[in-house]
Amino acid sequence: MFTVEVTESQAALLRRVLALSEELDELALSAPDGTVFDACEAVVISGGHEVQQRLLTDAVARRIESAEKRGRRCDSVAAVEPRRIVDRKPGNW
């Protein structure tokens, strides 16, 4: 046992990972011989995908919150008209 301080979002993610671990343990003990790896692999892939989506969603949400705290970015400014660097004179080409 250990104690750690985490946000509510992180706690929810940790609970999901622990539940996935428990599900795998139970499945490994109950799956018929010769099917344990395949059964556990299927659960890890689907559960892992869900965890990855959660991590990605949380990261993007934090970025959005951070951007909203900073406020709007400055509007873009149009560049000045391009200038001719070389004067093309007839006959110099």
N, C-alpha and C positions, 0 to 999 in steps of 0.2 A: 504494500500500500504506500502511496505517496500523495501529497497534496500539492496542487499547483493552482495559481490564479489565472483564469482565462475569461474571455468575454463570453457572453451568452451564445453567440454564434459559434465560437470555438468549442464551447461545451457541447453544443448540439452535434457538431461534427465528430468530436471524440466519442460521444455516445453511439453515433452511427457506426463508427469504425469498431468499437468494442462489441456492438451487437453483431456486426458482420463476422468478427472473430469467433464469437460464441456459436453463431449459425454454422460456421465451417467446422468447428469442433464437433458439434452434434451430428452434422452430416457425415463427417469422416468416420464416426463411430457407427452410424446406422446404415451407410450405403453398402450394398451387396459387394462381395469380393469381386475384384476386377473392374469395378466402376468408381472407386473412391476418387482417383485423380480426376477423371472426367467430370464427375459430379461437383467436386470442390472447385475445379477450374471454372466451370460455368457460373458458379455463385460469385467467385472472385472477380470475374470479368464484369458481370452485371453490377455487382455491388461496388466494385472499384470505379466503374463508369459513373455511377451515381455520386460517389465521393468526389471524383474529379469535377463533375458539374457543379457541385456545391462549392468547392474551392474556387473555381473560376467565377461563379456568380458572386461569391463574397468579395473576391479581389476587385471585380469590376464595380461592385456597389461601393466599396471603399474609395475607389478612384473617383466615382461620381460625387460622393459626399465631399471629398477633398476639393474637387473642382467647384462645387457649389459654394463652399466656404470661402474660396478665393474670389468668387464673383466672376462676372463675364470677362472674357479676354477683350483686349482692345480691338476695335474694328480695324480691318486692313485698310491700307492707304494705297491708292493707285500710284504707280511709278510715273516719273516724268516721261514725256515723249522721248523716244530714242533720237539721238543725234547722229548726224552723218560724221563719220570719222575721216573718210577720204572723199574729197571732192572729185567726182568723176567728170573729167573734161573730155569732150569729143576728141578723138584722135590719140588719146593716151592709153587706149586699151590695147 
